[in-house]
Amino acid sequence: MTPETAPFLEGRGPYWPDACTTSAHACPTAYSGEDRIRMQRRWPGIPVVCRCHPHPAGVKAALLHPGTPLANECDRRLADELARIAPHARQAVIDSDAFTGRVIRHALADGITQFLDLGCGHIATSAAHAAVAGHPTATIVHVDHDPHVDNHNLADLTEDPILMTRPRTLIHGNAFAIGPLLTSLYRTGALDPSRQVCVLLVDILYYLEAANNARSVIRRLVKRLPPRSWVAVNHLTNRALSTVDSPSGQAALRRDTDRWCQAMARCVPPHPQASSRSEFARRIADLDLLPPMITTTSSWPEPDTTRLARAPYTLAAVGRVPEPTAAA
Ligand SMILES: C[S@@+](CC[C@H](N)C(=O)[O-])C[C@H]1O[C@@H](n2cnc3c(N)ncnc32)[C@H](O)[C@@H]1O
């Protein structure tokens, strides 16, 4: 495989001039929209085997640490393109990680010691992994559907001397298949259904194909998790929460978010899609939201303070699974 040497035009052309070396049936970028929707509904997950296209976890790793071995050449090229489109891209990744760390600290303070990280990405650079590893009795289940991510994670967990002695679980599977996932985790004892859990849906819900109902992901979690469990979720948006943004600032956010999503469509599927605040509110409507309700990833647990929203810009909320009502 030879890297493309011609100057790269945003939004056009592949990263690699050669045909994908993955066989046509296996390369997930060749799936039709209907294939992608169907596979996202299935358990155990999408057989992502292509290394000729960037992967979201590798791109995130490259944005944070350009020289990281977790990213390959096409992950790095996309990270460069994203940084050109949205100079805020690296800061947005740092903000997401800080959000994850704050959620875990607050959940631990609430007495929760079981964590479920859906779409965990690379554990070596995971904020969730780092925050939980520092706590003596906390456990975490990591779920990702990308075999390359899983192979790295397996090696990292096996070599980590602290984690060797601690309960930890790595699941290769579809994070959106909530029913089979929780059934399997309860059956194997990876999660204890009699104790609260904190579920992390950080930088993943907006990868759900639009035809697959995002509200049902949260609703199924609410049905199957112990009451008072926590669910933390963020979501890409192209509309600022703050009303002080000028019309030109709002137009720039919409334009840059569109360009960012188009560039991310170079990755193996699924691909990100922005939603409005009201759509995000609808998706998480089955949770009892903790104050300050819907805010931004960089602000939680404080109300949003963003004055100038820059892409990629994400809304965030953390909610509790309600106690069952007498009628339920
Ligand atoms: C942008 S990364 C975010 C990683 C991590 N949540 C974080 O905050 O650092 C998105 C991850 O979600 C994974 N992913 C996307 N759709 C998934 C699905 N249906 N099931 C499991 N993992 C999924 C991707 O493979 C990727 O590792």
The ligand as a Tripos MOL2 file, in Angstrom:
@<TRIPOS>MOLECULE
LIG
   27    29     1     0     0
SMALL
NO_CHARGES

@<TRIPOS>ATOM
      1 C1        -14.5480    8.7230   18.5770 C.3       1 LIG1
      2 S1        -14.1890    7.1800   19.2600 S.3       1 LIG1
      3 C2        -14.6050    7.5890   20.9600 C.3       1 LIG1
      4 C3        -13.8970    6.6930   21.9220 C.3       1 LIG1
      5 C4        -14.2120    6.9220   23.4040 C.3       1 LIG1
      6 N1        -15.6240    6.8240   23.7130 N.3       1 LIG1
      7 C5        -13.6460    8.2110   23.9040 C.2       1 LIG1
      8 O1        -14.3960    9.0430   24.4170 O.co2     1 LIG1
      9 O2        -12.4420    8.3710   23.8090 O.co2     1 LIG1
     10 C6        -15.6280    6.2340   18.8160 C.3       1 LIG1
     11 C7        -15.4630    4.7460   19.1040 C.3       1 LIG1
     12 O3        -16.7380    4.1320   19.0370 O.3       1 LIG1
     13 C8        -16.5900    2.8810   18.3920 C.3       1 LIG1
     14 N2        -17.9030    2.5190   17.8660 N.ar      1 LIG1
     15 C9        -18.6490    3.1580   16.9440 C.ar      1 LIG1
     16 N3        -19.8190    2.5120   16.7610 N.ar      1 LIG1
     17 C10       -19.7970    1.4450   17.6110 C.ar      1 LIG1
     18 C11       -20.7240    0.4060   17.8850 C.ar      1 LIG1
     19 N4        -21.8910    0.3080   17.2670 N.pl3     1 LIG1
     20 N5        -20.3780   -0.5160   18.8170 N.ar      1 LIG1
     21 C12       -19.1890   -0.4550   19.4470 C.ar      1 LIG1
     22 N6        -18.2750    0.5070   19.2180 N.ar      1 LIG1
     23 C13       -18.5840    1.4520   18.3160 C.ar      1 LIG1
     24 C14       -15.5260    3.1170   17.3320 C.3       1 LIG1
     25 O4        -14.9130    1.9130   16.9310 O.3       1 LIG1
     26 C15       -14.5760    4.0310   18.1100 C.3       1 LIG1
     27 O5        -13.5820    3.3030   18.7820 O.3       1 LIG1
@<TRIPOS>BOND
     1     1     2 1
     2     2     3 1
     3     2    10 1
     4     3     4 1
     5     4     5 1
     6     5     6 1
     7     5     7 1
     8     7     8 2
     9     7     9 1
    10    10    11 1
    11    11    12 1
    12    11    26 1
    13    12    13 1
    14    13    14 1
    15    13    24 1
    16    14    15 ar
    17    14    23 ar
    18    15    16 ar
    19    16    17 ar
    20    17    18 ar
    21    17    23 ar
    22    18    19 1
    23    18    20 ar
    24    20    21 ar
    25    21    22 ar
    26    22    23 ar
    27    24    25 1
    28    24    26 1
    29    26    27 1
@<TRIPOS>SUBSTRUCTURE
     1 LIG1         1 GROUP 0 **** ****
